[in-house]
Amino acid sequence: MAIPEADWIWMDGALVPWADARVHVLSHGLHYGTGVLEGTRAYPTARGAAVFRLDDHLARLAASARILGMKLPYSQAALRTATLDVVRENRLDSCYLRHLAFLGFGEMGPVIRPGAPVSVSIAAWQWGAYLGDDAATRGVRLKVSSWRRNDPNSLPPAAKSTAGYLNSGIAKAEALAAGYDEAVLLNAEGYVSECTGANLFMVRDGVLFTPPPAAGALRGLTMDTVITLARDLGLQARVENLLRSDLYTADEVFVCGTASEVVPVRDIDGRELTAAGPVTRKLQEAYQAAVTGTDERYAHWLTPVAD
C-alpha cells in the first residue's frame, strides 16, 4: 500500500522534510530488528484534529523499549508535544501516525548494549481503511495461517517490536496469496492468538470473547477500547483461550486495531459468517463516536492538536 507523502517528519528532536528523513544503511535496527513502534490515529472532531489515546500509545512505546532493554532518549511529554507538532505542521485533520524507536548507527552484532544510540521518529500521513474501503460494511475473509505466532518466551508480544512483524508479514502474504484478506495466527498449543496486525473478537450468545496475551496476542489498545465500549453497552466481554473451531461456530467475528478500526469478518477458512452482525454494528458505531468525540464519555481519550 503506497504511502501518500506529507511535508514533515519529526526525527531525533527536529522536524525535517519528508524526503530527508533518512537512516544509515548500517543502522542496527535494520539488521537485527531492534526497534519498537506504535500506530496511532488522529480524527476530525468538533474541536479540530485530535489524537486518539495518545498518552496510552506513548506509555506502551516506553514499555516496549524497556522490555527490549532500550532507553528512549526522549520523555513521554516531549514525544507528546512532537506528535502534535507533526499533525499540526502537516495540516492534517485526519491521519495515521507511526512512532518508531530503533537502535541506530554505531553498533553491530545481535546484542542490545546499554548506551547504544537510539533514534526516534514520528511520521504522519493520510491512510484510509487498512483492510479495504468496503471492509467495514462488507466484512473481510480470514485464513488460519500455517505459521504459528511467536512464543511469548521467544519474542515477547508485550513488546510491540519491529522484529515481531516478520512473523506477521509471512502469515499475511500466505493469506493474500490464497485469496483471503487477513491471517489468523495460532500459538504453539493451537489456541487462537491474533491477526497479523489486529486483535480478534468472537461473539457467542451476545457475549464477546478475545484471546489473552498469554496466547501471544498483543495487549491492544483498540482491544481495550472495544472491551470498555462493550461493557458500557451492557455486554459481557471475556478474555480467554479460543480454538479455531470456536471461530468457525461463532455468531459473529470481528477484528480491531488502530489501522483497521472495527471490521467484521464474513468468512474464515471458507466457513461463512454473518458479516456485521448486531453486536459488531453496535461496537462500530460506539467506536466511531468515541474517536470523533461525539460521545463525550470518552473525551479523555482524545488529545486535541490545537491545544
C-alpha positions, 0 to 999 in steps of 0.5 A, a space after each residue: 500500500 503506497 504511502 501518500 507523502 506529507 511535508 514533515 517528519 519529526 526525527 531525533 528532536 527536529 522536524 525535517 522534510 519528508 524526503 530527508 528523513 533518512 537512516 544509515 544503511 548500517 543502522 542496527 535496527 535494520 539488521 537485527 530488528 531492534 526497534 519498537 513502534 506504535 500506530 496511532 490515529 488522529 480524527 476530525 472532531 468538533 474541536 479540530 484534529 485530535 489524537 486518539 489515546 495518545 498518552 496510552 500509545 506513548 506509555 506502551 512505546 516506553 514499555 516496549 523499549 524497556 522490555 527490549 532493554 532500550 532507553 528512549 532518549 526522549 520523555 513521554 511529554 516531549 514525544 507528546 508535544 512532537 506528535 502534535 507538532 507533526 499533525 499540526 505542521 502537516 495540516 492534517 485533520 485526519 491521519 495515521 501516525 507511526 512512532 518508531 524507536 530503533 537502535 541506530 548507527 554505531 553498533 553491530 552484532 545481535 546484542 542490545 548494549 546499554 548506551 547504544 544510540 537510539 533514534 526516534 521518529 514520528 511520521 504522519 500521513 493520510 491512510 484510509 481503511 487498512 483492510 479495504 474501503 468496503 471492509 467495514 460494511 462488507 466484512 473481510 475473509 480470514 485464513 488460519 495461517 500455517 505459521 504459528 505466532 511467536 512464543 511469548 518466551 521467544 519474542 515477547 508480544 508485550 513488546 510491540 517490536 519491529 522484529 515481531 512483524 516478520 512473523 506477521 508479514 509471512 502469515 499475511 502474504 500466505 493469506 493474500 496469496 490464497 485469496 483471503 484478506 487477513 491471517 489468523 495466527 495460532 500459538 504453539 498449543 493451537 489456541 487462537 492468538 491474533 491477526 497479523 496486525 489486529 486483535 480478534 473478537 468472537 461473539 457467542 450468545 451476545 457475549 464477546 470473547 478475545 484471546 489473552 496475551 498469554 496466547 501471544 496476542 498483543 495487549 491492544 489498545 483498540 482491544 481495550 477500547 472495544 472491551 470498555 465500549 462493550 461493557 458500557 453497552 451492557 455486554 459481557 466481554 471475556 478474555 480467554 483461550 479460543 480454538 479455531 473451531 470456536 471461530 468457525 461456530 461463532 455468531 459473529 467475528 470481528 477484528 480491531 486495531 488502530 489501522 483497521 478500526 472495527 471490521 467484521 469478518 464474513 468468512 474464515 477458512 471458507 466457513 461463512 459468517 454473518 458479516 456485521 452482525 448486531 453486536 459488531 454494528 453496535 461496537 462500530 458505531 460506539 467506536 466511531 463516536 468515541 474517536 470523533 468525540 461525539 460521545 463525550 464519555 470518552 473525551 479523555 481519550 482524545 488529545 486535541 492538536 490545537 491545544 
